[in-house]
């Protein structure tokens, strides 16, 4: 594998792409450490020291921004507005006929949908940056910090507008950097930046576990977490590569003196067809009640119930609701992202059929049956991986910001595997041995 990486760097085209991707990553990480105007960075550092080990309601967003959100830097919102916009457009494609027609137009329609995604990203960034600045001004970003009210010393309108504009512009720059990597680098740019954001927080979180440990200076807990992490990564890689291959046979057609078709192939249905989307959906939905309770006034009964049951990751109610939401969104996302009727019609149009199954509606019913059966273990697998921080909290006493949480592992393994596959395919095109044997 390392020899293949060396060959990749000796190939001029691949070397340029890899170095360009690394350069964009350096610029992105630099932007996550530049504070925006109007922020007292010393107060932020003091609050981060006082609240270390618990990021509260903003843990998920802070994870996707590489720790930049709580520092209120230029790239504080990170890639999350673009992810949200992409998911919204993908869901709207199913229910809005105009978007569905654009999707079927090929490259031109995809370019138009991408442009809509950019516009929606800027709108979401403007909305989220306004909420972040308002939360920071009110002291809600660090609710347990004694100096949280002094994070934004100057609360004039001009300073507030400047902060919102800087955060929104930072999101636009992040989106531009991601598209540059996609066009001129290696892999999907947005996925690479998300991978870098999550991976950048892992070393500090691991070192915090060692400092909090009590056995042999914390090294035993540190080694135990690393061993568990390697085992979990291996398990995730194994499941992510698992697929159910539905055989497809194409009938032979004779046009003039030439014969076409007569080939055999298969439809690869992944065990985890939904990817990490159900975990993100479930986490975001669980944040809404806690966020509403945080900004609601008074001492209403629902606010107390939410504070007791839906803010602690180790509470039984939280665990059950989280697992049920993940399973539900796994089936929901698979249902809207894989249209069995469209696949069956396409197969029928080109003379393809599943052996033993009639073309058309019978094929669609068969594909739905197979998809539902493999989605169940995939959804339960997602729920199990997502609840890893809860298990770590109960067993090791680690913080809820466990470095090898379900979302982190799924994204790191998924993006890493796809990037390696792209490098491997480009090496094989140049007659080099690939990274994966």
PyMOL commands that set and color helices and strands:
alter all, ss='L'
color gray80, all
select helices_A, chain A and resi 2-10+12-31+41-50+56-64+80-95+97-103+107-138+148-150+157-184+189-212+216-241+277-295+301-309+316-337+340-349+361-386+388-396+406-429
alter helices_A, ss='H'
color red, helices_A
select strands_A, chain A and resi 243-250+252-255+258-261+264-270+352-353
alter strands_A, ss='S'
color yellow, strands_A
deselect
rebuild
show_as cartoon
